[in-house]
Amino acid sequence: MKLSQFVWISALLLTVICSICEAAETEQLKFEEMLKQPEEHWYDLTMMGMKIGHMHIFLEKAEYQGKEMIRSRMDMVMQFKGFGNDMKMEINRIEYLDSNFMPRYFVLTSNESGLKQVEGKIQDGVAYITITLNGQTTESEIPVPENTISDAVAVNFLLSKDQMKIGEKLNYNTFSFDLLQSIKTELSVLEESSLNYQSEEKHVYVLNQRMDMMGGINTRLWVTPDGTTYKSSTDMMGLSMVAMKTDRKTALDAVEEVDIILRTRIVPTGKKPKLGTSRFVGSVKLSKGSLKEAIMTRDHQKLKLNSERSGTLSIEIPEVEDENCVDLPVKDSDLQTFLTATAFIEATHPDIRAKAVEILDGEVNSWRASKKLCKWVHKSITEKKLTGGFNSSLKTLESLSGDCTEHTVLLIAMARSVGIPARICSGLVFLKDAFYFHFWPEVYVGKWVQMDPAFGQVIADANHIQLQGNVLESGTLVEYTEGVFRTLNQLEIDIVE
């Protein structure tokens, strides 16, 4: 039930789209011959057959640190609805590419989580990244393989190698500005075809690009011999986005209303779940992919496979006794990573810790403390509205508004600030008539226990299905969309009990 998950999916789709839309229009795409004149491209963006926004690309030669480079600027606007609420996503990205098509400097700004900026430079095989979210800054260093290129110039790279021939394949790494890492990528030339563009027949090569992330993302490209991409279509587990080259006026035309949450909910068959239930059993089936790679197995959540794509899911909520839980602060070297501060979870901020200490009022038992924090977050976030982005814990504490993600990051930040290891869970929850994509927190009190402050549940009920994804959050949180990628419009649930 969260628009931000689909914002992130769209951002990842953007990574793919950018890699095939910014091709220079010249027969010989050697670096020194590219962009004799600045270039400008406009694209319509459609999802599920409906227009959701546009993208504008501008390319020119420029100088960075005394060297001639390609300057790429991309502006994208997308609009969605979720339960009738409007959300407008705006992204701007500028990067400087060297003669090997590697991004040497880049800056990305977006409104997905308030005001967010990602700035970085790549040198000597390392990407130095600074993320600023609502005034708070975090830094990281990420290794980058030698054959990494910008996702802005994949087609250029292919043509520079003189490999625009049927059957040719090119393997390289793409630097993702959303995952902030290099992704193994293969670009292959499938066939020659034709495409109609503004009443003109275009001779095109049909390419396929596969990016090794989230179970594999495939994009079909229609590219003219001079390197101009006229169309791209990306399909990821039932969700597709198409970019179609157009003119400025058409690109800026009005969008259609797409309630993406209602279109991606999972309506189960069988028995109707009961709110607060401690046990869930259901038959689950995927139309594509692997259930084992889509649904997480935990102590309380078991998946018994009948085949790669079908099985039985059972969830049993554990009992938690105060006297069996450890005191604060929790001291375990294996859990220290779940006590640290990150871009979205400002666990060391004095305002976060001060509020947590006030709420606990001297309580040292980890489970009683966790329950106090959970109840406070549920009661205090009075404006429980659906948001488009993923606000940080500090911004949530200031505004006391938001949906499941804001409840989650605030509880986790306060828990960590007083020595309770905590982490994000991402998956599905049953609400009224269907399963919706959802976030909730998990705390360690001698064992891991899932909570749901958004619903006021000190122990998350058995209607919470945890999907696969990382257990540690990055500076982008995109990793928590993996389960969405693997189940979106593909998962069937038949409830047995």
URRA-V930094 format. One record per pair of residues at least 6 apart in sequence whose ideal C-beta (glycine too) atoms are under 7 Angstrom apart, sorted by the first residue. I is the first residue (numbers start at 1). J is the second residue. D is the distance in Angstrom with one decimal. If there is no record, write none. Layout:
i = <I:I>
j = <J:J>
d = <D:D>
This chain:
i = <1:1:1:1:1:1:1:2:2:2:2:2:2:3:3:3:3:3:3:3:4:4:4:4:4:5:5:5:6:6:7:7:7:7:8:8:9:9:9:9:10:10:11:12:12:13:13:14:14:15:15:15:15:16:16:16:16:16:17:17:17:17:17:18:18:18:19:19:19:19:19:20:20:20:20:20:20:20:21:21:21:21:21:21:21:22:22:22:22:22:23:23:23:23:23:23:24:24:24:24:24:24:25:25:25:25:26:26:26:26:27:29:29:29:29:30:31:34:34:35:35:35:35:38:38:38:39:40:40:41:41:42:42:42:42:42:42:43:43:43:43:43:43:43:44:44:44:44:44:44:45:45:45:45:45:45:45:46:46:47:47:48:48:48:50:50:51:51:52:52:52:52:52:53:53:53:53:53:54:54:54:55:55:55:56:57:58:59:59:60:61:61:62:62:62:63:64:64:64:67:69:69:69:69:70:71:72:72:72:73:74:75:76:77:77:78:79:79:79:80:80:80:81:81:81:81:82:82:82:82:83:83:85:87:89:89:89:90:90:91:91:92:93:93:93:94:94:95:95:95:95:95:96:96:96:97:97:97:97:98:101:101:101:101:101:102:102:102:102:103:103:103:104:104:105:106:106:107:107:108:108:108:109:109:110:112:112:113:113:113:113:113:114:114:114:114:114:115:116:117:118:118:118:119:120:120:120:120:121:122:125:125:125:126:126:126:126:127:127:128:129:129:129:129:130:130:131:131:131:131:133:133:133:134:134:136:136:136:138:138:138:140:142:142:144:144:145:145:147:147:148:148:148:149:149:149:150:151:151:151:154:154:154:155:155:155:156:157:158:158:158:159:161:163:164:164:164:165:166:166:166:167:168:168:169:169:170:171:172:173:173:173:173:174:174:174:174:175:176:178:178:179:179:179:180:180:180:183:183:183:184:185:185:185:186:187:187:188:188:189:189:190:190:190:191:192:193:193:194:194:194:194:195:195:195:195:195:197:197:202:202:203:203:204:204:204:204:205:206:206:207:207:208:208:209:209:210:210:211:214:214:214:215:215:215:215:217:217:218:219:219:219:220:220:221:221:222:222:222:223:224:230:231:231:231:231:232:232:233:233:234:234:236:237:237:237:237:237:237:237:237:238:238:238:239:239:261:264:264:265:265:265:266:266:266:266:266:267:267:268:268:268:268:269:270:270:270:271:271:271:273:273:273:273:275:276:277:277:277:278:278:278:279:279:279:279:280:280:280:280:281:281:281:281:282:282:282:282:282:283:283:283:284:284:284:284:284:284:284:285:285:285:286:286:286:286:287:288:289:289:290:291:291:291:291:291:291:292:292:293:293:294:294:294:294:294:295:295:295:295:295:296:296:296:297:298:300:300:300:300:301:301:302:303:303:304:304:305:313:315:316:317:317:317:320:320:320:322:322:322:324:325:325:325:325:325:326:326:326:327:327:327:328:328:328:328:328:328:329:329:330:330:330:330:330:335:335:337:338:338:338:338:339:339:339:339:340:341:341:342:342:343:344:344:344:344:344:344:345:345:345:345:345:345:346:346:346:346:346:347:347:347:349:351:351:352:352:352:352:352:352:353:355:355:356:356:356:356:357:359:359:359:360:360:360:363:363:366:366:366:367:369:369:370:370:370:370:370:371:373:373:373:374:374:374:374:375:377:377:377:377:378:378:380:381:381:381:381:381:382:383:383:384:385:385:385:386:387:387:387:390:390:391:391:392:393:393:393:396:396:396:396:397:403:404:404:404:404:405:407:407:408:408:408:408:411:411:411:412:412:412:412:415:415:416:420:420:421:421:422:422:422:423:423:424:424:424:424:425:425:425:425:425:425:426:426:426:426:426:427:427:427:427:427:427:428:428:428:428:428:428:429:429:429:429:429:430:435:437:440:440:440:440:440:440:441:442:442:442:443:443:449:450:450:451:451:451:451:452:452:467:467:468:468:468:469:469:469:469:470>
j = <261:403:404:431:436:437:438:403:404:405:437:438:439:80:82:87:261:386:387:388:112:388:389:390:405:437:481:484:80:260:89:112:388:389:478:481:239:481:484:485:78:89:178:178:478:234:241:76:91:151:176:177:178:209:211:217:219:234:55:232:234:241:243:74:151:152:151:152:154:174:209:154:155:209:219:221:229:232:41:43:55:57:229:232:243:57:59:72:152:153:155:156:223:227:228:229:34:35:39:59:156:227:39:226:227:228:33:34:226:227:226:156:159:160:227:160:99:70:156:59:60:61:70:58:59:60:59:57:58:57:245:54:56:246:247:248:251:54:55:243:244:245:246:251:51:54:244:246:250:251:52:53:54:55:78:241:243:52:242:241:258:240:258:263:256:258:255:256:78:79:80:255:258:76:77:78:79:255:77:251:252:74:76:243:75:74:73:70:72:71:68:70:69:71:96:69:96:104:105:98:96:97:98:104:97:96:95:97:152:94:93:92:91:88:90:89:86:88:255:87:258:260:257:258:259:260:259:260:261:386:261:386:386:388:111:112:388:110:111:108:110:109:106:108:177:106:107:103:105:106:150:152:103:104:105:103:150:152:153:104:149:150:153:156:157:122:148:149:150:122:150:175:121:122:121:120:177:117:119:117:118:177:116:117:116:388:389:133:389:390:391:392:133:134:389:391:395:134:133:132:129:131:177:130:127:128:129:130:128:144:143:144:146:141:142:143:144:142:144:141:139:140:142:180:137:139:137:138:343:475:343:344:392:392:395:346:392:394:342:343:475:475:180:181:175:182:173:182:172:173:173:175:182:157:172:174:175:174:175:176:174:187:209:223:227:229:227:172:164:170:187:227:170:170:189:205:225:189:189:191:192:189:188:189:186:188:187:186:185:182:183:184:185:182:183:185:211:182:183:476:478:213:476:478:474:475:476:211:212:213:212:209:210:211:210:207:209:207:208:205:207:206:207:208:206:205:204:206:201:202:203:204:202:204:222:230:231:230:245:224:230:224:225:222:223:224:230:223:220:222:221:223:218:220:219:221:216:218:217:236:482:485:289:293:485:486:234:236:235:232:233:234:232:233:229:232:229:230:231:229:230:245:242:243:244:245:242:243:240:242:240:241:485:288:289:485:486:487:488:489:490:488:489:490:488:489:436:488:489:434:435:436:428:434:435:491:493:433:434:435:493:494:495:494:494:495:496:495:496:497:280:430:463:495:461:461:461:462:463:317:461:462:315:316:462:497:314:315:462:463:312:314:496:497:313:493:494:495:496:312:494:496:291:295:311:313:491:492:493:309:310:492:294:309:490:491:490:490:486:490:308:303:305:308:309:310:311:303:305:468:486:467:468:483:486:487:303:313:465:467:468:466:467:468:303:466:315:316:317:318:315:466:314:311:313:311:312:311:465:462:462:459:461:462:367:449:459:365:367:368:446:365:366:367:445:446:366:445:446:364:365:366:364:366:369:418:419:420:418:419:366:419:420:421:444:421:444:472:421:422:423:444:347:416:419:421:347:347:348:473:475:475:390:392:393:409:473:477:393:409:412:413:416:473:352:392:393:394:413:413:416:417:394:394:397:393:394:397:413:414:417:417:397:414:373:414:417:418:418:372:373:376:369:372:418:369:372:420:445:446:445:418:420:415:420:443:445:451:458:411:414:415:411:451:453:458:458:407:410:411:453:453:456:400:400:401:402:406:407:400:400:401:403:401:402:403:403:402:403:406:405:477:402:406:409:409:410:413:402:406:409:410:410:454:438:439:440:454:439:453:454:424:439:440:441:441:451:453:422:423:424:441:422:443:422:443:444:443:444:441:442:443:442:471:439:441:473:480:439:440:441:442:450:466:439:467:469:480:483:438:464:465:466:467:483:435:436:437:438:465:467:435:436:438:463:464:463:493:484:450:451:452:454:460:464:451:448:449:450:449:451:459:460:464:457:458:459:460:460:464:483:487:482:483:486:479:480:482:483:479>
d = <6.3:6.9:6.5:6.4:3.8:6.6:5.7:6.3:5.9:5.8:5.9:6.6:6.3:6.2:4.3:5.1:6.8:6.3:6.9:4.8:6.9:6.4:5.4:4.4:5.9:5.2:5.5:5.2:6.6:5.0:5.5:5.2:6.1:6.6:4.9:4.8:6.5:5.7:6.4:7.0:5.7:6.8:4.7:5.4:6.5:5.4:4.5:6.1:6.7:5.3:5.1:6.6:5.5:6.9:6.5:6.0:4.9:5.0:6.9:5.8:6.9:6.9:4.8:6.0:5.1:5.4:4.0:6.8:4.2:6.2:6.7:6.2:5.8:6.6:6.5:4.7:4.8:4.8:6.3:6.0:6.9:5.8:5.3:6.8:6.0:5.2:6.1:5.9:4.5:6.2:4.1:5.6:6.9:4.0:5.6:5.4:4.5:5.5:6.4:6.6:5.7:5.9:6.4:5.2:6.3:5.2:6.1:6.3:6.5:6.9:6.0:5.0:4.1:4.8:5.7:5.8:4.4:6.5:6.9:5.7:6.2:5.1:6.3:6.9:6.6:4.0:4.5:6.9:5.3:4.2:6.5:6.7:5.7:5.5:6.0:5.1:4.1:6.4:4.5:4.5:6.3:5.8:6.5:6.5:6.0:6.0:4.8:5.1:6.6:5.7:5.6:4.6:6.0:5.9:6.4:6.5:5.8:6.5:4.8:5.1:6.4:7.0:6.7:6.5:4.2:5.1:4.9:5.1:5.1:6.0:6.6:5.6:5.7:6.7:4.8:3.7:5.9:5.9:6.0:3.9:6.3:6.6:4.5:6.5:4.6:5.5:4.6:6.4:5.6:5.4:6.3:6.4:5.9:3.7:6.6:6.9:4.1:6.3:6.0:6.9:4.5:5.7:5.7:6.8:4.4:5.7:5.2:6.5:4.7:5.1:4.7:5.2:4.7:7.0:5.3:4.7:7.0:5.0:5.0:5.0:5.9:4.9:5.6:6.3:4.3:7.0:6.5:6.3:4.2:5.3:5.8:5.7:4.8:3.2:6.8:5.8:6.6:6.5:5.1:6.9:4.6:5.1:6.8:4.5:6.6:6.7:5.5:4.6:6.8:3.8:6.1:6.5:7.0:5.3:4.7:5.7:5.1:6.8:6.3:5.2:4.1:5.9:4.8:6.6:5.2:6.3:5.9:5.8:6.6:6.1:4.3:6.0:6.3:5.9:4.8:5.6:6.6:6.7:4.6:6.9:4.5:5.5:6.9:4.9:5.1:6.9:4.2:6.2:3.8:4.9:5.8:6.9:6.9:4.5:6.5:6.0:5.9:6.0:5.1:4.6:6.6:5.4:6.7:4.9:5.5:6.0:4.3:6.8:5.5:5.5:6.3:5.7:6.9:5.5:7.0:6.1:6.4:4.4:5.0:5.8:6.8:4.9:6.3:5.8:6.2:5.2:7.0:5.2:4.9:4.3:5.1:6.8:5.5:5.8:5.1:5.9:6.7:6.6:6.6:4.6:5.8:6.4:6.1:5.9:6.6:5.5:4.9:5.5:5.1:5.6:4.1:5.2:4.6:5.4:5.8:6.6:6.2:4.8:6.4:6.6:6.9:5.8:6.6:5.8:5.5:6.1:6.4:6.8:6.2:5.3:5.6:5.1:6.4:5.6:6.2:6.0:6.8:6.1:5.4:6.1:6.7:6.6:6.9:4.8:6.1:4.4:4.7:5.2:5.7:4.0:6.5:6.0:6.5:6.8:4.9:4.4:6.3:5.4:5.2:5.9:5.1:6.7:6.7:5.5:6.8:6.5:6.0:5.1:6.0:5.1:4.1:6.5:6.9:5.1:4.9:6.2:4.9:6.6:5.2:5.7:5.6:4.7:6.5:5.7:4.9:5.9:5.6:5.2:5.4:6.5:6.0:6.4:4.8:5.0:5.0:5.6:6.3:5.5:6.7:5.7:6.0:6.6:6.8:4.5:5.9:5.5:6.6:5.2:6.6:6.1:4.1:5.8:6.3:5.9:4.6:6.4:6.0:5.2:4.6:6.9:5.4:4.0:6.0:6.4:6.2:5.4:6.5:5.3:6.4:5.6:6.8:4.4:7.0:4.9:5.7:5.2:6.9:5.3:4.3:5.0:6.7:4.6:6.9:7.0:5.3:6.9:6.9:4.7:6.2:4.9:6.2:5.2:5.6:6.4:6.7:5.5:5.9:6.9:5.0:6.8:5.2:5.1:2.9:5.1:5.1:6.4:6.6:5.8:6.3:4.1:6.6:5.4:6.7:6.0:4.2:5.8:5.9:6.8:4.6:6.4:4.2:6.6:5.2:4.7:4.5:3.9:6.2:4.6:7.0:6.5:6.7:4.6:4.8:6.2:6.9:5.0:5.5:5.0:6.4:4.2:7.0:5.6:7.0:5.7:5.4:6.8:6.9:4.2:3.9:6.2:6.8:4.9:4.5:4.6:5.3:5.2:6.0:4.6:5.7:5.8:4.3:6.5:6.4:6.9:6.0:4.9:6.6:7.0:5.6:6.1:4.5:4.5:6.2:4.5:5.4:5.8:4.8:5.4:5.5:6.8:5.3:6.5:6.3:6.8:6.0:7.0:5.4:7.0:6.6:6.0:6.3:6.3:5.9:6.3:3.9:5.3:5.4:6.5:6.8:6.0:6.8:4.6:6.3:5.3:5.3:6.5:6.2:5.5:6.3:5.7:5.0:6.0:4.9:5.5:5.5:5.4:4.7:4.1:6.9:4.3:7.0:6.0:6.5:5.2:5.8:5.6:6.6:5.7:5.3:5.6:6.2:6.0:5.0:3.8:4.2:4.7:5.2:6.4:4.6:4.9:6.1:6.5:5.0:5.6:6.2:5.9:4.6:6.6:6.9:2.4:6.1:5.5:6.1:5.7:6.2:4.2:5.9:5.9:3.7:6.0:5.2:6.7:7.0:5.0:6.8:5.6:6.8:4.3:4.4:5.4:6.7:4.3:6.4:4.8:6.8:5.4:6.6:6.1:5.3:5.4:5.4:4.6:6.9:6.7:5.7:6.2:5.4:4.6:5.8:4.8:3.7:4.9:5.5:6.6:6.4:6.1:6.4:6.4:5.0:5.9:5.1:4.0:6.3:6.5:6.6:3.9:4.9:4.9:6.6:5.5:5.9:4.9:5.1:5.9:6.3:4.7:6.2:5.5:4.0:7.0:4.4:6.7:6.5:6.4:6.0:4.7:6.0:6.8:4.8:5.8:5.2:5.9:6.1:4.9:4.9:5.1:6.9:5.6:5.5:4.8:4.1:4.5:4.3:5.5:5.3:6.4:6.2:6.6:5.9:6.1:6.7:3.6:6.5:6.0:7.0:6.6:5.1:5.4:5.7:6.8:4.9:5.9:5.7:5.2:6.4:4.4:4.8:3.4:5.4:4.3:6.3:4.5:6.0:6.7:5.4:4.7:6.6:4.3:4.8:4.3:4.2:6.0:4.6:5.9:4.8:4.8:7.0:5.1:4.2:6.9:6.7:4.9:4.0:5.4:5.5:5.3:6.8:7.0:3.9:5.7:6.6:4.8:5.4:5.6:6.2:6.5:5.8:6.2:6.9:5.1:6.8:5.2:5.9:5.3:5.7:6.0:5.0:4.1:5.8:6.3:6.4:4.9:4.3:4.2:5.9:4.3:6.8:6.2:6.2:4.4:6.8:6.7:6.3:4.0:5.8:5.2:4.0:6.4:5.5:6.2:6.7:4.4:6.9:5.4:6.3:5.6:5.4:6.7:4.7:5.8:6.4:6.4:4.1:6.5:6.7:5.8:6.5:5.8:4.2:6.9:2.3:6.3:5.5:5.1:6.6:5.7:4.8:4.4:5.3:4.1>
